[in-house]
Amino acid sequence: MATDRPRYTVSVDPELFQQIEDYRFSHRFQTRSEATVELIRLGLSALEKEKPQPEDTNNKK
């Protein structure tokens, strides 16, 4: 199945590989790539939420 999406290879240690596989099966992803992409999205979303938010200038006294 050809795709126009960029591709790259990632090497992980056996423990991380197993965690990805466990996530894949528990969330019923058909492929390891789908599960990995979702984990990356979740991680990036969590990082975005950790960013300090600018103070609301409308509520300043």
N, C-alpha and C positions, 0 to 999 in steps of 0.2 A: 504494500500500500504506500504509494508515493505521497509526499507532503512537501509543501513549500515552506514549512516552518524551519527556522534555524535549528540545528542539532549540535549537541556536544556530548562528550563522554565524561562521566564522573566516576571516580573510584572511591569506594567506601570500605571501612573495616567490616568484618563479619557481623559484629553486633549491630551496627547501624543498618546494614543490609537486612538483617532479620527484623529489625523494627519497621523498616519500610515494607517488607513482605507482610508482617502482621497487620499493619495499617491497611495495606492493599486488600487483604482477605477480609478483614473485619468490616471494611467499608465497600466491599464488593466491586472494586475497580477491576476491569478486565485486564489491564496491563500495568506493569510496574511503572511505565512512563506516566500514565494518567495519575497514579497515586503520588509519584514524585512531584509532578507539577502541582497537584493540590497541596502537598506539604509545603512546597516553596511559597505558594500563594498565601497559605495560612501564616507562615513565618514572616513574610513581608508585611502582611496586614497587622500582625502583632507588633512588629517594629514600628510601623506607622502610628499605631495607637500609643506607643511609649514616648513618642516625640513630645517635648514640652509644647503646650498650646500657647499662642500669644494671648496676653491678657485682653479681656473684652474692654475696649476703650470706651464703650457706651456706659459702662457701670462704674467708671472711675469717678471719684469725688474730688 
